[in-house]
Amino acid sequence: MPKPVKLKIVKPGEPDRVFDIAPGTWSIGSDKDNRIVLPGREVSWRHAVLSVLAEGIWVEDLVSSFGTYIDGRRVEGRVPLGPGQELRVGLYVLVALPDGEQPKPEPEAPAPKPAAAPAPAAPAAAPEAFALKVTDTPLGAAERKGDERRRVIKRQIHDELLKRLDIRRLTANRVEEADLKRRARTTIDQIIGEVAKRLPPEMEPTALAKEIYDEAVGLGPLEDLLADAEVTEIMVNGPDQVYVERAGKLHLTAKTFVDENSVHAVIERIVAPIGRRIDESQPYVDARLPDGSRVNAIIHPLSLSGPCITIRKFSKEPFTVEDLVGFGTLPPLMAEFIRGCVLARKNIVISGGTGSGKTTLLNVVSSYLPQQERIVTIEDAAELRLTQAHVIRLEARPPNIEGRGAVTVRDLVRNALRMRPDRIVVGECRGGEALDMLQAMNTGHEGSLTTVHANSPRDVISRLETMVLMAGMELPLRAIREQIGSAIHLIVHLARLSDGSRKIVRVAEVVGLEMDKITMQDLFAFKQRGIGPDGKVLGEFGPTGSVPTFIEEFKANGITLPTAVFDVERWKPD
């Protein structure tokens, strides 16, 4: 028979604790329902399991966020814990005190086979094995993110689902998705059927089953937000805080995750299908959803707020120029001018700050590209959805776990030049690929499109100069400016205004290089004249009176523009 074990728990700044643990299974975690409770953000809700058996003490990590360690080595699977060895869980160190009567397991001994392990207790599937704990404790004022009682109940049911189905292991073993979902749905319905009579009146079993199902095999509380057409951005700040953007404004939702493990599971489900990874050695990742929505995730140790997810949603149906006109992003006459520039094979840079709508506008402008041309798109994470028939989509690849095999946007730009493109569309220039992009524009690949982060059209020039220098070429500044002045024809600058609306605030032509300085002229501008009583930005679009130097090329290429495009008087409101 196994004997009780003395366990010492050490945490910096707190007195040591020593107590006896009887033979059996001891759950370790931050939740008060665990047998060994270790409060702290670094400890998952259900972090690990400590088993005191006849053959010794065994530890198993429950896929915790930050891992479980024995003498500095991460626990993988079920491993022995010898007397005196340090078991680290978050900031805590647990030590089984040496005892002469207790056999010490061999450090290198393999984990016992399942058949040799002691017979488990009553099967988890038995109704009496799952006793739902429902508390009627009134909620505190701090509980502003939803009903805490609902979260506690969801945690219990979710934990029971993991016991019965071991869903993480099934996912790791690449069980067919349809089979995994079928098993999860059946098991959830079974569990909720067992406890339905004990659920609070406000908790509808069908809705509860959907929430837990989404959490287990989908994207959890994000599923409903992704389906909401009004939500344009989703921001997860740890398991307890989810913000969304609607109409350009941030709103705190009542959505929460069960724990940090659930957020990690969602991140894994997003990045795994596209061959990317996130772990302690690579604690942040850029990815995309099947609909093209952009995803960024960052975890401990870089994020001290817990695992964070940011999703930039894209419409299921790509926006058209008519949609942008309806949103007030640009007027019809400005759209006609940009269409003419695309057909005249002018190189266009779309600029703006973060979240200003650059990718959306790039997708709309790309729709003007002729159907008969060969188009090559190059992106860090594929987001563009062109409708033309002859489109080649290239996507950069991050390094593998050994740090090798990376393919950068710059590599793809170079390769694209050998693919006989009529047009090159680069999702975003942010590094040395700017030099290759400029060279392509200057060597027979006119009509290319790209985006750049910048605060104004003039800043675009400075940003391009800096990015060219990042390519590692020792080029004189004048040579760089000559490349930019001859390659870039038009800069379309977007801004997100105080009311959350996105507008094209300036359209500028790059005229050329004069006295070592690139000259530009504004063609169109949005003039803000105030804020309305409802908080909406008031203002008008209009031409500046300048005419582009390449206007004659429109006629030569058979491109006609309305006569009112550059007429200041005809743009004035009645």
C-alpha positions as CSV (number, residue, x, y, z in Angstrom):
1,M,0.0,0.0,0.0
2,P,1.3,3.5,-0.8
3,K,2.1,5.7,2.1
4,P,1.2,9.4,2.6
5,V,3.8,11.8,1.4
6,K,5.0,15.1,2.9
7,L,4.9,17.9,0.3
8,K,6.6,21.2,0.8
9,I,5.3,24.2,-1.3
10,V,7.7,27.2,-1.7
11,K,6.9,30.6,-3.2
12,P,9.2,33.7,-3.1
13,G,7.9,36.2,-0.5
14,E,5.6,33.6,1.2
15,P,6.3,31.2,4.1
16,D,6.9,27.6,3.2
17,R,4.0,25.2,3.6
18,V,4.4,21.5,4.5
19,F,1.5,19.1,4.6
20,D,0.7,15.4,4.1
21,I,-1.0,14.2,0.9
22,A,-2.7,10.8,1.0
23,P,-2.4,8.2,-1.8
24,G,-4.5,9.0,-4.8
25,T,-4.7,11.7,-7.5
26,W,-4.2,15.4,-6.6
27,S,-5.2,18.0,-9.1
28,I,-3.0,21.2,-9.1
29,G,-4.2,24.5,-10.5
30,S,-5.3,28.1,-9.7
31,D,-9.1,27.2,-9.4
32,K,-10.4,26.7,-5.9
33,D,-11.9,23.3,-7.0
34,N,-8.4,21.8,-7.3
35,R,-7.1,19.7,-4.4
36,I,-3.8,21.7,-4.4
37,V,-4.7,25.3,-5.1
38,L,-1.8,27.6,-6.3
39,P,-3.2,31.1,-7.1
40,G,-1.5,33.1,-9.7
41,R,-1.7,34.1,-13.4
42,E,1.2,31.8,-14.3
43,V,-0.8,28.8,-13.0
44,S,-3.6,27.4,-15.3
45,W,-7.0,26.6,-14.0
46,R,-6.2,22.9,-14.2
47,H,-2.4,22.9,-14.5
48,A,-1.2,19.4,-13.6
49,V,-2.0,16.2,-11.7
50,L,0.1,14.6,-8.9
51,S,-0.5,10.9,-8.4
52,V,0.7,9.1,-5.2
53,L,0.8,5.4,-6.1
54,A,2.4,2.3,-4.8
55,E,5.3,2.5,-7.3
56,G,6.0,6.2,-6.4
57,I,4.9,9.7,-7.2
58,W,4.0,10.6,-10.8
59,V,3.3,14.0,-12.4
60,E,1.3,14.8,-15.6
61,D,1.0,18.2,-17.2
62,L,-2.5,19.0,-18.4
63,V,-1.4,21.0,-21.5
64,S,-0.9,24.1,-19.2
65,S,-0.1,27.5,-20.7
66,F,3.3,27.9,-19.1
67,G,4.3,24.3,-18.6
68,T,5.3,22.1,-15.6
69,Y,9.0,21.4,-14.8
70,I,10.9,18.9,-12.8
71,D,14.5,20.1,-12.0
72,G,14.3,22.5,-14.9
73,R,13.1,19.9,-17.5
74,R,9.6,20.3,-18.9
75,V,7.2,17.5,-18.1
76,E,6.0,15.7,-21.3
77,G,3.4,13.0,-20.6
78,R,3.5,11.2,-17.3
79,V,6.9,11.2,-15.5
80,P,8.2,10.2,-12.0
81,L,8.9,12.7,-9.2
82,G,11.6,11.5,-6.9
83,P,12.0,12.7,-3.2
84,G,13.9,16.0,-3.1
85,Q,13.3,16.8,-6.8
86,E,11.8,20.2,-7.5
87,L,8.4,20.4,-9.2
88,R,7.9,23.9,-10.6
89,V,4.4,25.2,-11.3
90,G,4.4,28.9,-12.2
91,L,6.2,30.7,-9.4
92,Y,5.7,27.7,-7.0
93,V,8.2,25.0,-6.2
94,L,6.8,21.7,-4.8
95,V,9.2,19.2,-3.2
96,A,8.3,15.7,-1.9
97,L,10.4,15.4,1.2
98,P,12.7,12.4,1.4
99,D,11.3,9.5,3.4
100,G,13.3,6.3,4.1
101,E,10.2,4.1,3.9
102,Q,9.2,5.4,0.5
103,P,10.7,3.8,-2.6
104,K,12.4,6.3,-4.9
105,P,11.5,5.7,-8.5
106,E,14.4,5.4,-11.0
107,P,14.8,8.8,-12.8
108,E,15.1,7.1,-16.1
109,A,12.4,4.6,-15.6
110,P,9.8,4.6,-18.4
111,A,6.3,5.5,-17.6
112,P,4.3,2.5,-16.5
113,K,2.1,0.9,-19.2
114,P,-1.6,1.7,-18.8
115,A,-2.3,-2.0,-18.0
116,A,0.1,-1.9,-15.0
117,A,-1.5,1.3,-13.5
118,P,-3.9,0.8,-10.6
119,A,-7.5,0.4,-11.6
120,P,-9.1,3.8,-11.9
121,A,-12.0,4.9,-9.9
122,A,-15.6,4.7,-11.1
123,P,-15.8,5.5,-14.9
124,A,-16.1,9.1,-15.7
125,A,-19.1,8.5,-17.9
126,A,-21.2,7.2,-15.0
127,P,-23.8,9.9,-14.1
128,E,-22.9,9.8,-10.4
129,A,-19.2,10.5,-11.3
130,F,-20.0,14.1,-12.3
131,A,-21.6,16.2,-9.6
132,L,-22.2,19.7,-10.8
133,K,-21.5,22.4,-8.2
134,V,-23.9,25.3,-8.4
135,T,-23.4,28.3,-6.1
136,D,-26.0,31.0,-5.4
137,T,-23.4,33.4,-4.0
138,P,-24.3,37.0,-5.2
139,L,-22.0,38.5,-7.7
140,G,-19.7,41.3,-6.8
141,A,-19.5,44.7,-8.5
142,A,-16.3,43.7,-10.2
143,E,-18.0,41.0,-12.2
144,R,-18.8,43.2,-15.2
145,K,-17.7,40.7,-17.9
146,G,-20.6,38.2,-17.5
147,D,-22.2,35.9,-14.9
148,E,-19.4,34.3,-12.8
149,R,-21.7,31.5,-11.9
150,R,-22.1,30.7,-15.6
151,R,-18.4,30.6,-16.1
152,V,-17.9,28.2,-13.1
153,I,-20.5,25.8,-14.5
154,K,-19.0,26.0,-18.0
155,R,-15.6,25.2,-16.5
156,Q,-16.9,22.1,-14.7
157,I,-18.7,20.8,-17.8
158,H,-15.7,21.6,-20.0
159,D,-13.4,19.8,-17.6
160,E,-15.7,16.8,-17.6
161,L,-15.7,16.8,-21.4
162,L,-11.9,16.7,-21.4
163,K,-11.9,13.8,-19.0
164,R,-14.3,11.7,-21.0
165,L,-13.1,12.6,-24.5
166,D,-9.5,13.8,-24.1
167,I,-10.2,16.2,-26.9
168,R,-6.7,17.7,-27.0
169,R,-5.1,14.3,-27.5
170,L,-7.5,13.4,-30.3
171,T,-6.7,16.7,-32.0
172,A,-2.9,16.0,-31.6
173,N,-3.4,12.6,-33.1
174,R,-5.2,14.2,-36.1
175,V,-8.5,12.5,-35.8
176,E,-10.8,13.3,-38.7
177,E,-12.4,16.7,-38.0
178,A,-15.9,15.4,-38.7
179,D,-15.4,12.5,-36.3
180,L,-14.0,14.8,-33.6
181,K,-16.9,17.1,-33.9
182,R,-19.4,14.2,-33.7
183,R,-17.8,12.8,-30.6
184,A,-17.7,16.2,-28.9
185,R,-21.3,17.0,-29.7
186,T,-22.5,13.6,-28.4
187,T,-20.4,13.8,-25.2
188,I,-21.5,17.4,-24.5
189,D,-25.2,16.5,-24.9
190,Q,-24.7,13.5,-22.6
191,I,-23.1,15.6,-19.9
192,I,-25.7,18.4,-20.0
193,G,-28.4,15.8,-20.0
194,E,-27.1,14.5,-16.7
195,V,-27.0,17.9,-15.0
196,A,-29.9,19.7,-16.8
197,K,-32.1,19.6,-13.6
198,R,-29.4,21.3,-11.6
199,L,-28.8,24.2,-14.0
200,P,-29.9,27.6,-12.9
201,P,-33.1,28.8,-14.6
202,E,-31.4,31.4,-16.7
203,M,-29.1,28.8,-18.3
204,E,-30.8,27.3,-21.3
205,P,-29.2,23.8,-22.0
206,T,-29.1,24.2,-25.8
207,A,-27.3,27.5,-25.7
208,L,-24.9,26.2,-23.0
209,A,-24.2,23.1,-25.2
210,K,-23.3,25.4,-28.2
211,E,-21.0,27.5,-26.1
212,I,-19.1,24.5,-24.8
213,Y,-19.0,22.9,-28.2
214,D,-17.6,26.0,-29.8
215,E,-15.0,26.2,-27.0
216,A,-14.0,22.5,-27.5
217,V,-13.7,22.2,-31.2
218,G,-14.2,25.7,-32.7
219,L,-13.0,29.1,-31.8
220,G,-15.0,29.3,-28.6
221,P,-16.7,32.7,-27.9
222,L,-15.2,34.1,-31.0
223,E,-17.5,32.0,-33.2
224,D,-20.5,34.4,-32.7
225,L,-18.3,37.5,-33.1
226,L,-16.9,36.2,-36.3
227,A,-20.4,35.6,-37.6
228,D,-21.5,39.1,-36.6
229,A,-21.3,41.2,-39.8
230,E,-21.1,44.5,-37.8
231,V,-17.9,43.4,-36.0
232,T,-14.8,44.5,-37.9
233,E,-12.1,43.6,-35.4
234,I,-11.8,41.2,-32.4
235,M,-9.3,41.7,-29.6
236,V,-8.8,39.0,-26.9
237,N,-6.8,40.3,-23.9
238,G,-6.4,37.1,-22.0
239,P,-9.3,34.7,-21.1
240,D,-11.4,37.3,-19.2
241,Q,-11.5,40.3,-21.6
242,V,-12.8,40.4,-25.2
243,Y,-13.2,43.7,-27.1
244,V,-14.7,44.2,-30.6
245,E,-14.7,47.1,-33.0
246,R,-18.1,48.2,-34.4
247,A,-18.3,51.2,-36.7
248,G,-14.8,52.2,-35.8
249,K,-15.5,52.2,-32.1
250,L,-14.3,49.8,-29.4
251,H,-16.8,47.9,-27.2
252,L,-16.2,45.5,-24.3
253,T,-18.2,42.3,-24.8
254,A,-19.6,39.8,-22.2
255,K,-17.6,37.0,-23.9
256,T,-15.0,35.2,-21.9
257,F,-12.9,32.0,-22.2
258,V,-12.9,29.2,-19.7
259,D,-9.2,29.7,-18.9
260,E,-5.9,30.4,-20.6
261,N,-5.7,26.9,-21.9
262,S,-8.8,27.6,-23.9
263,V,-7.3,30.7,-25.5
264,H,-4.2,28.6,-26.4
265,A,-6.3,25.9,-27.9
266,V,-8.1,28.5,-30.2
267,I,-4.7,29.9,-31.3
268,E,-3.5,26.4,-32.2
269,R,-6.6,25.7,-34.2
270,I,-6.0,28.9,-36.2
271,V,-2.3,28.5,-36.9
272,A,-2.0,24.7,-37.4
273,P,-3.9,24.4,-40.7
274,I,-1.6,26.9,-42.4
275,G,1.6,25.3,-41.1
276,R,2.5,27.9,-38.5
277,R,3.3,27.4,-34.8
278,I,3.4,29.3,-31.5
279,D,5.2,28.2,-28.4
280,E,7.8,29.6,-25.9
281,S,10.5,29.6,-28.5
282,Q,8.2,31.5,-31.0
283,P,5.7,33.3,-28.7
284,Y,4.0,35.4,-31.4
285,V,2.6,34.5,-34.9
286,D,0.7,36.1,-37.8
287,A,-1.9,33.9,-39.5
288,R,-5.2,34.1,-41.3
289,L,-8.6,32.5,-41.1
290,P,-10.2,30.6,-44.0
291,D,-12.1,33.7,-45.0
292,G,-8.9,35.7,-45.2
293,S,-9.3,37.6,-41.9
294,R,-5.9,38.5,-40.5
295,V,-4.8,37.1,-37.1
296,N,-2.0,38.0,-34.7
297,A,-1.4,36.1,-31.5
298,I,1.1,36.6,-28.7
299,I,1.6,34.6,-25.6
300,H,3.8,34.4,-22.4
301,P,6.5,35.3,-21.8
302,L,6.1,38.3,-24.1
303,S,2.5,39.0,-23.1
304,L,2.1,39.7,-19.4
305,S,-1.7,39.9,-19.8
306,G,-2.1,36.3,-20.8
307,P,-2.5,35.0,-24.4
308,C,-3.8,37.8,-26.7
309,I,-5.5,37.4,-30.1
310,T,-6.2,40.2,-32.6
311,I,-8.4,39.4,-35.6
312,R,-8.9,41.9,-38.4
313,K,-12.1,40.7,-40.0
314,F,-12.8,40.9,-43.7
315,S,-16.2,40.7,-45.3
316,K,-17.3,37.3,-46.5
317,E,-18.1,39.0,-49.8
318,P,-15.3,41.4,-50.8
319,F,-16.2,45.0,-50.8
320,T,-16.8,46.7,-54.1
321,V,-16.1,50.3,-55.0
322,E,-19.8,50.9,-54.7
323,D,-19.6,49.8,-51.1
324,L,-16.8,52.2,-50.3
325,V,-18.7,55.0,-52.0
326,G,-21.7,54.2,-49.9
327,F,-19.5,54.2,-46.7
328,G,-18.2,57.6,-47.6
329,T,-14.6,56.4,-48.1
330,L,-14.4,58.2,-51.4
331,P,-16.7,60.0,-53.9
332,P,-17.6,58.5,-57.3
333,L,-15.4,60.9,-59.3
334,M,-12.3,60.1,-57.3
335,A,-13.0,56.4,-57.9
336,E,-13.2,57.0,-61.6
337,F,-9.8,58.7,-61.5
338,I,-8.2,55.9,-59.6
339,R,-9.7,53.4,-62.1
340,G,-8.2,55.4,-64.9
341,C,-4.8,55.3,-63.3
342,V,-4.9,51.5,-62.9
343,L,-5.9,51.1,-66.6
344,A,-3.1,53.5,-67.6
345,R,-0.6,51.3,-65.8
346,K,0.3,53.8,-63.2
347,N,2.2,52.5,-60.1
348,I,0.1,53.2,-57.1
349,V,1.0,53.2,-53.3
350,I,-1.9,53.0,-50.8
351,S,-0.8,54.5,-47.5
352,G,-2.3,55.0,-44.1
353,G,-2.0,54.2,-40.4
354,T,-2.9,50.9,-38.7
355,G,-6.6,50.0,-39.3
356,S,-7.2,52.7,-41.8
357,G,-8.4,50.3,-44.5
358,K,-5.4,50.0,-46.7
359,T,-5.9,46.3,-47.5
360,T,-9.6,46.7,-48.2
361,L,-8.9,49.6,-50.6
362,L,-6.1,47.6,-52.2
363,N,-8.5,44.8,-52.8
364,V,-11.0,47.2,-54.4
365,V,-8.4,48.9,-56.5
366,S,-7.1,45.5,-57.7
367,S,-10.5,44.8,-59.0
368,Y,-9.8,47.3,-61.8
369,L,-7.0,45.2,-63.2
370,P,-7.9,43.8,-66.6
371,Q,-9.2,40.2,-66.8
372,Q,-6.8,39.3,-69.6
373,E,-3.6,40.1,-67.6
374,R,-1.5,37.8,-65.5
375,I,-1.5,39.0,-61.9
376,V,0.9,37.9,-59.2
377,T,0.0,38.8,-55.6
378,I,2.6,38.6,-52.8
379,E,1.7,38.7,-49.1
380,D,3.0,37.9,-45.7
381,A,-0.3,36.3,-44.9
382,A,-2.7,35.9,-47.8
383,E,-5.6,38.3,-47.5
384,L,-6.4,39.7,-50.9
385,R,-9.3,38.1,-52.8
386,L,-9.0,39.1,-56.4
387,T,-11.8,37.9,-58.8
388,Q,-9.8,37.9,-62.0
389,A,-9.3,34.5,-63.8
390,H,-5.5,34.7,-64.1
391,V,-4.2,35.3,-60.5
392,I,-1.2,33.7,-58.9
393,R,-1.2,34.0,-55.1
394,L,2.2,33.8,-53.3
395,E,2.5,33.7,-49.5
396,A,5.6,34.1,-47.4
397,R,6.7,31.3,-45.0
398,P,8.1,31.7,-41.5
399,P,11.1,29.6,-40.4
400,N,10.5,26.1,-39.1
401,I,11.2,24.9,-35.5
402,E,14.9,24.6,-36.4
403,G,15.0,28.2,-37.6
404,R,15.3,27.3,-41.2
405,G,13.2,27.3,-44.4
406,A,12.0,30.9,-44.2
407,V,10.8,32.5,-47.4
408,T,10.4,36.2,-47.2
409,V,8.3,38.7,-49.1
410,R,11.5,39.9,-50.7
411,D,12.3,36.4,-51.9
412,L,8.9,36.2,-53.5
413,V,9.1,39.6,-55.2
414,R,12.4,38.4,-56.8
415,N,10.8,35.1,-57.9
416,A,7.7,36.9,-59.2
417,L,9.8,38.7,-61.8
418,R,10.6,35.3,-63.3
419,M,6.9,34.4,-63.6
420,R,6.1,36.7,-66.5
421,P,3.7,38.9,-64.5
422,D,1.7,41.7,-66.2
423,R,1.0,43.2,-62.7
424,I,2.6,42.7,-59.3
425,V,0.5,43.3,-56.2
426,V,2.4,43.4,-52.9
427,G,0.2,43.2,-49.9
428,E,2.5,45.5,-47.9
429,C,6.0,46.8,-48.2
430,R,7.7,46.8,-44.8
431,G,11.4,46.0,-45.5
432,G,14.1,45.3,-48.1
433,E,11.5,44.1,-50.6
434,A,10.8,47.8,-51.3
435,L,14.0,48.0,-53.3
436,D,13.1,45.0,-55.5
437,M,9.6,46.4,-55.9
438,L,10.9,49.8,-57.1
439,Q,13.3,48.1,-59.5
440,A,10.4,46.0,-60.9
441,M,8.3,49.1,-61.4
442,N,11.3,50.7,-63.3
443,T,12.0,47.7,-65.5
444,G,8.8,47.0,-67.4
445,H,6.3,46.1,-64.7
446,E,4.3,49.2,-64.7
447,G,0.9,49.2,-63.1
448,S,2.0,47.6,-59.8
449,L,0.2,48.1,-56.5
450,T,1.3,48.0,-52.9
451,T,0.6,49.5,-49.4
452,V,2.8,51.2,-47.0
453,H,2.3,52.3,-43.3
454,A,2.7,56.1,-43.2
455,N,1.1,59.2,-41.7
456,S,1.0,61.3,-44.9
457,P,2.0,61.0,-48.6
458,R,5.2,62.8,-47.8
459,D,6.0,60.3,-45.1
460,V,5.6,57.5,-47.7
461,I,8.7,58.8,-49.5
462,S,10.7,58.8,-46.2
463,R,9.5,55.3,-45.4
464,L,10.4,54.0,-48.8
465,E,13.9,55.5,-48.5
466,T,14.3,53.8,-45.1
467,M,13.1,50.4,-46.4
468,V,15.4,50.6,-49.4
469,L,18.3,51.1,-47.0
470,M,17.1,48.0,-45.0
471,A,17.9,46.0,-48.1
472,G,21.6,46.3,-47.2
473,M,22.6,48.0,-50.4
474,E,25.0,50.9,-50.0
475,L,23.1,53.2,-52.3
476,P,23.5,57.0,-52.2
477,L,20.4,58.9,-51.1
478,R,20.1,60.6,-54.5
479,A,20.0,57.3,-56.3
480,I,17.3,56.0,-54.0
481,R,15.2,59.1,-54.6
482,E,15.7,58.8,-58.3
483,Q,14.3,55.3,-58.1
484,I,11.3,56.4,-56.1
485,G,10.6,59.5,-58.2
486,S,10.6,57.5,-61.4
487,A,8.8,54.4,-60.1
488,I,5.9,55.8,-58.0
489,H,3.2,57.7,-59.8
490,L,0.4,58.0,-57.3
491,I,-0.1,57.9,-53.5
492,V,-3.6,57.3,-52.2
493,H,-3.6,58.2,-48.4
494,L,-6.3,56.8,-46.1
495,A,-7.1,57.8,-42.5
496,R,-9.4,56.6,-39.8
497,L,-11.2,59.7,-38.4
498,S,-12.4,60.4,-34.9
499,D,-15.9,59.0,-35.6
500,G,-14.4,55.7,-36.7
501,S,-15.0,56.3,-40.4
502,R,-12.3,55.6,-43.0
503,K,-11.7,58.1,-45.8
504,I,-9.3,58.8,-48.5
505,V,-8.0,62.2,-47.2
506,R,-5.4,62.9,-50.0
507,V,-4.5,61.7,-53.4
508,A,-1.0,62.9,-54.4
509,E,1.0,62.6,-57.6
510,V,4.8,62.1,-57.4
511,V,6.0,64.5,-60.0
512,G,9.7,63.7,-60.0
513,L,13.1,64.7,-58.6
514,E,14.2,68.3,-58.4
515,M,17.4,69.5,-56.6
516,D,17.7,66.2,-54.7
517,K,14.1,66.5,-53.4
518,I,11.1,64.5,-54.6
519,T,8.3,66.9,-55.7
520,M,4.6,66.1,-55.2
521,Q,1.3,67.7,-55.9
522,D,-2.0,67.0,-54.3
523,L,-4.8,66.2,-56.7
524,F,-7.7,65.5,-54.3
525,A,-8.2,66.1,-50.6
526,F,-10.8,65.7,-47.9
527,K,-11.4,68.9,-45.9
528,Q,-12.8,68.4,-42.5
529,R,-14.8,71.4,-41.2
530,G,-16.1,70.1,-37.9
531,I,-17.9,67.5,-35.8
532,G,-21.7,67.1,-36.0
533,P,-24.0,66.8,-33.0
534,D,-24.0,63.0,-33.4
535,G,-20.2,62.9,-33.3
536,K,-19.9,62.4,-37.1
537,V,-17.1,64.1,-38.9
538,L,-18.3,66.9,-41.3
539,G,-16.4,67.7,-44.4
540,E,-16.2,67.5,-48.2
541,F,-14.1,65.8,-50.8
542,G,-12.8,67.9,-53.7
543,P,-10.0,68.4,-56.3
544,T,-7.2,70.9,-55.5
545,G,-7.2,72.4,-59.0
546,S,-4.0,70.6,-60.0
547,V,-4.1,68.3,-63.0
548,P,-1.8,65.2,-63.1
549,T,1.2,65.4,-65.5
550,F,0.2,62.1,-67.1
551,I,-3.3,63.2,-68.1
552,E,-2.4,63.0,-71.8
553,E,-1.6,59.3,-71.4
554,F,-5.3,58.7,-70.5
555,K,-6.4,60.0,-74.0
556,A,-3.6,58.0,-75.7
557,N,-4.8,54.8,-74.0
558,G,-8.4,55.5,-74.8
559,I,-9.4,56.1,-71.2
560,T,-12.0,58.8,-70.7
561,L,-12.8,60.6,-67.5
562,P,-15.8,62.8,-66.7
563,T,-15.0,66.4,-67.4
564,A,-15.9,67.4,-63.8
565,V,-13.1,65.3,-62.2
566,F,-10.6,68.2,-61.8
567,D,-13.2,71.1,-61.8
568,V,-13.2,72.7,-58.4
569,E,-16.4,74.6,-59.0
570,R,-18.4,71.5,-60.0
571,W,-17.4,69.7,-56.8
572,K,-18.8,72.4,-54.6
573,P,-21.9,71.5,-52.7
574,D,-25.1,73.2,-53.7
